[in-house]
C-alpha cells in the first residue's frame, strides 16, 4: 500500500472515529485504537453502537464516559499519577462487577523519541496500569497488553497539548471473557 493510500485510509478511519465519539465536544476520544477487532477482541473505538446507555452502570458506554477509559503520564515516565490511580480504582470496581468483559490495555507515547523507545515506554505504561488493576482484584487472565508507542496518536502535532494527550494507557473493553 503506497503512502497516499495509507494517508487516505487513515483520514477515513479518523473521520469515522470522530463520528462515533461518545465524548464529542468533551475530552480525548473513546478508547481503542483501530476498531476493526481483527484479533478477536472487541475494540472500544469504532463500534456498531452496542456500547449501551451511559446511564446504565453496567454498560461499556458508562465505563468510557462516566468512569474514563484512559490514564495519562508525564514525560518519559510509566509511573501512575494520583489522578491515574483514582481512575484505575474506578475501572477496577466496574471490571470486578462486570466480570463478563476482558480488556486490552493499550500503551501509548508522544511523538518524541525513537520508535523502539516509545514502543518499550508504551508497554511499561500499559503494564503499570494493568498491574494496578490486578492489585485491585481484577483477574490477570482477563487482560492483555499491547503497546502502540507513538504510532497511534490521539492528535498529531508538535505542541505540548498533543504530547500531553498522547502519553497514555487506554483500557479498551473487549468482548466476553472466556
C-alpha positions in Angstrom: 0.0 0.0 0.0 1.6 3.3 -1.0 1.8 6.4 1.2 -1.1 8.1 -0.5 -3.4 5.1 0.0 -2.3 4.8 3.7 -2.9 8.5 4.2 -6.4 8.3 2.7 -7.2 5.2 4.8 -6.0 7.0 8.0 -8.1 10.1 7.2 -11.2 7.9 6.6 -10.7 6.0 9.9 -10.2 9.2 11.8 -13.3 10.7 10.3 -15.3 7.6 11.1 -14.0 7.6 14.7 -14.9 11.2 15.1 -18.5 10.4 14.1 -18.7 7.8 16.8 -17.0 9.7 19.6 -19.4 9.4 22.7 -17.5 12.3 24.2 -18.0 14.7 21.2 -17.0 18.1 22.3 -15.6 16.6 25.5 -12.3 15.1 26.3 -10.0 12.9 24.2 -11.9 10.3 22.4 -13.3 6.9 23.2 -10.9 4.2 23.7 -9.5 1.6 21.3 -7.1 2.3 18.5 -8.3 0.8 15.3 -11.8 -0.6 16.0 -11.5 -3.4 13.5 -11.4 -6.2 16.1 -9.2 -8.3 13.9 -7.6 -10.0 16.9 -10.8 -11.4 18.3 -11.1 -8.6 20.9 -13.9 -6.0 20.6 -12.1 -2.7 20.2 -13.9 0.2 22.0 -13.0 2.8 19.5 -15.1 2.4 16.3 -18.1 0.3 17.0 -21.6 -0.7 15.8 -23.3 1.2 18.6 -23.5 -1.7 21.1 -22.0 0.4 23.8 -25.2 0.7 25.8 -26.6 3.7 27.7 -24.1 5.8 29.6 -26.6 6.0 32.4 -26.6 2.2 32.8 -23.7 1.5 35.2 -23.2 -2.0 33.5 -22.7 -0.6 30.0 -19.4 0.0 28.1 -20.7 3.5 27.4 -20.8 4.1 31.2 -17.3 2.8 31.6 -16.0 5.1 28.8 -17.9 8.2 29.5 -18.5 8.2 33.3 -15.5 6.3 34.6 -13.0 7.1 31.9 -11.0 4.7 29.8 -7.6 6.3 29.9 -4.9 7.5 32.3 -2.1 9.9 31.4 1.6 10.0 32.1 4.3 12.6 32.4 7.3 12.8 30.0 9.4 9.6 29.9 7.5 8.1 32.8 5.5 5.0 33.4 4.6 6.0 36.9 0.9 6.4 37.6 -0.2 9.8 38.8 -2.7 10.1 41.7 -5.4 11.0 39.2 -4.5 7.9 37.1 -4.7 5.7 40.2 -8.1 7.2 41.0 -9.4 6.4 37.5 -8.0 2.9 37.6 -9.7 2.3 41.0 -13.0 3.2 39.4 -12.2 1.0 36.4 -11.4 -1.9 38.7 -14.7 -1.5 40.6 -16.5 -1.6 37.2 -14.5 -4.6 35.9 -14.9 -6.5 39.2 -18.7 -6.0 38.9 -18.8 -6.8 35.1 -16.7 -9.9 35.0 -18.0 -10.9 31.6 -15.7 -8.4 29.9 -12.0 -8.7 29.1 -9.7 -5.8 28.4 -6.8 -4.8 26.2 -4.6 -2.3 28.0 -3.1 -0.1 25.3 0.2 1.8 25.9 0.9 4.9 24.0 3.7 7.6 23.9 4.1 11.0 22.3 5.9 11.5 19.0 9.3 12.4 20.6 11.9 9.7 20.8 12.6 6.7 18.6 10.0 4.2 17.6 11.7 1.4 19.6 12.0 3.6 22.7 8.3 4.6 22.5 7.2 1.0 22.0 9.0 0.0 25.2 7.7 3.0 27.1 4.1 2.3 25.9 4.5 -1.3 27.1 5.7 -0.1 30.5 2.8 2.3 30.8 0.3 -0.4 29.9 1.9 -2.8 32.3 1.8 -0.3 35.1 -1.9 0.3 34.6 -2.6 -3.5 34.3 -0.6 -4.2 37.5 -2.6 -1.6 39.3 -5.9 -3.2 38.2 -4.5 -6.6 39.3 -3.7 -5.1 42.7 -7.4 -4.0 42.9 -8.6 -7.6 42.3 -9.1 -7.7 38.5 -8.1 -11.1 37.3 -4.9 -11.1 35.1 -6.4 -13.7 32.7 -9.0 -11.1 31.6 -6.3 -8.7 30.4 -3.7 -8.4 27.8 -1.2 -5.6 27.0 -0.3 -4.1 23.6 2.0 -1.1 23.0 1.5 1.2 20.1 4.3 3.6 21.1 4.0 6.7 19.1 2.2 5.0 16.2 -1.4 5.9 17.2 -1.6 9.4 18.5 -4.9 11.0 19.6 -3.7 14.1 17.9 -0.6 14.6 15.8 1.2 17.9 16.3 4.4 19.2 17.6 2.9 21.0 20.6 2.7 20.4 24.3 -1.1 19.8 24.3 -0.7 17.0 21.8 2.2 15.4 23.6 0.2 15.5 26.9 -2.8 13.6 25.5 -0.7 11.1 23.6 1.2 9.9 26.7 -1.5 7.5 27.9 -2.7 4.0 28.7 -6.2 3.1 27.4 -8.4 0.4 28.8 -10.2 -0.9 25.8 -13.2 -3.1 26.7 -13.2 -6.3 24.7 -15.8 -9.0 24.3 -16.9 -11.6 26.7 -14.0 -13.1 28.6 -13.5 -16.8 28.3 
